Amino acid sequence: MADENNLGPVTADPETVTDVKIPTAKKPKSPRRQKAVAEPVQSKTAAKPRRYSEQERNEKLQLIETQVSEGKGTLKDAIKGAGISEQTYYQWKKTAKSVEQKAEKPVATGNEFADLVALEEENQRLRKLLAEKLRAENADLRKRLGLD
């Protein structure tokens, strides 16, 4: 067994010395070809705007609704005729409904505020009455159980 702590010089076998390869010079690489730049494809129709104003949205929604209600075609045909996708139609319809619901919320007037105050007072009175009844019932149950 060899001494592991021996730090003496290491001798190489003559057989292993001959197996060592000498690095050779690398071939120079030829320059890469540049990729061809793709030219934008010109379509026959002009690009449609991606964003519509609220007025344009409402006009298209009304157009689609009138076409469907008059029986000129199906909903899908009317949506395609308006130049939008089905998803866009349903999203616009959803946002239009939420805007209408916000507009329909009534604004509290002076009479409604007075009614609200009266309801709050009645609510407090009923809570006190309920608390008194529960205390009386609780006291009666304690007497029956002999806890008092």
C-alpha positions in Angstrom: 0.0 0.0 0.0 1.3 3.4 -1.0 1.8 6.2 1.5 -0.9 8.7 1.0 0.9 11.5 2.7 4.0 11.1 0.5 4.5 14.4 -1.4 7.6 13.3 -3.3 8.0 13.8 -7.1 5.8 11.8 -9.3 7.5 9.8 -12.1 5.6 9.1 -15.3 5.6 5.9 -17.2 7.3 6.1 -20.6 4.2 4.5 -22.2 1.8 7.2 -21.0 4.1 10.0 -22.1 3.8 8.9 -25.8 0.0 8.9 -25.6 -0.2 12.6 -25.0 -1.6 14.5 -28.0 -0.1 17.8 -29.0 -2.8 20.4 -29.7 -3.1 21.4 -33.3 -4.2 24.8 -34.7 -7.9 25.2 -35.4 -9.2 25.8 -38.9 -10.6 29.3 -39.4 -14.4 29.3 -39.8 -15.9 30.8 -42.8 -18.2 33.8 -42.0 -21.9 33.1 -41.6 -24.4 34.1 -44.2 -26.7 36.9 -43.1 -30.4 36.0 -42.8 -32.6 37.5 -45.4 -34.8 40.3 -44.1 -38.5 39.4 -44.5 -40.5 42.1 -46.2 -43.8 42.9 -44.6 -46.7 41.3 -46.5 -49.1 43.9 -48.0 -52.7 42.6 -47.8 -55.4 43.8 -50.0 -57.5 45.3 -47.2 -56.2 48.1 -45.0 -55.5 47.2 -41.3 -58.5 47.9 -39.2 -58.1 49.9 -36.0 -57.5 47.7 -32.9 -59.2 50.2 -30.5 -62.7 51.6 -30.9 -64.2 54.5 -29.1 -67.2 54.1 -26.9 -69.4 55.6 -29.6 -68.1 53.2 -32.2 -68.6 50.3 -29.9 -72.2 51.3 -29.2 -72.9 51.8 -32.9 -71.6 48.3 -33.7 -73.6 46.8 -30.9 -76.8 48.5 -32.0 -76.2 47.5 -35.6 -75.8 43.8 -34.6 -78.9 43.9 -32.4 -81.0 45.5 -35.1 -79.8 42.9 -37.7 -80.6 40.0 -35.4 -84.0 41.4 -34.3 -85.1 42.1 -37.9 -84.2 38.5 -38.8 -81.6 39.4 -41.5 -79.3 36.7 -40.3 -77.9 34.9 -37.3 -75.9 36.5 -34.5 -72.7 35.1 -35.8 -73.3 36.5 -39.3 -74.1 39.9 -37.8 -71.0 40.0 -35.7 -68.8 39.0 -38.7 -70.6 41.7 -40.8 -69.7 44.3 -38.1 -66.0 43.3 -38.5 -65.4 42.1 -34.9 -64.9 38.7 -33.3 -67.4 37.0 -31.1 -65.3 37.4 -28.0 -65.0 41.1 -28.6 -68.8 41.4 -29.1 -69.5 39.6 -25.8 -66.9 41.7 -23.9 -68.4 44.9 -25.3 -71.9 43.8 -24.4 -70.8 42.9 -20.8 -69.1 46.3 -20.3 -72.1 48.1 -21.7 -74.4 46.3 -19.2 -72.2 47.2 -16.3 -72.1 50.9 -17.4 -75.9 50.9 -17.6 -76.3 49.3 -14.2 -74.0 51.9 -12.6 -76.0 54.7 -14.3 -79.3 53.2 -13.0 -78.3 53.3 -9.3 -80.5 55.8 -7.5 -79.0 58.7 -5.7 -80.0 59.1 -2.1 -82.2 62.0 -1.5 -83.1 63.8 1.7 -86.2 61.7 2.3 -84.2 58.5 1.9 -81.6 59.7 4.3 -84.3 60.4 6.9 -85.8 56.9 6.3 -82.3 55.4 6.8 -81.9 57.2 10.2 -85.3 56.1 11.3 -84.4 52.5 10.4 -81.1 52.7 12.3 -83.0 53.9 15.4 -85.6 51.1 15.2 -82.7 48.6 14.7 -81.1 49.8 17.9 -84.4 49.6 19.8 -85.0 46.0 18.6 -81.5 45.0 19.6 -82.0 46.3 23.1 -85.3 44.5 23.4 -83.7 41.2 22.2 -80.8 41.6 24.7 -83.3 42.0 27.6 -85.3 38.9 26.6 -82.1 36.9 26.3 -80.9 38.0 29.7 -84.2 37.1 31.3 -84.2 33.7 29.7 -80.6 33.1 30.7 -81.4 34.0 34.3 -84.4 31.6 34.3 -82.2 28.8 33.0 -79.6 29.4 35.7 -82.2 29.2 38.4 -83.6 25.9 37.0 -80.1 24.4 36.8 -79.2 25.7 40.3 -76.2 27.7 39.2 -77.3 30.8 41.1 
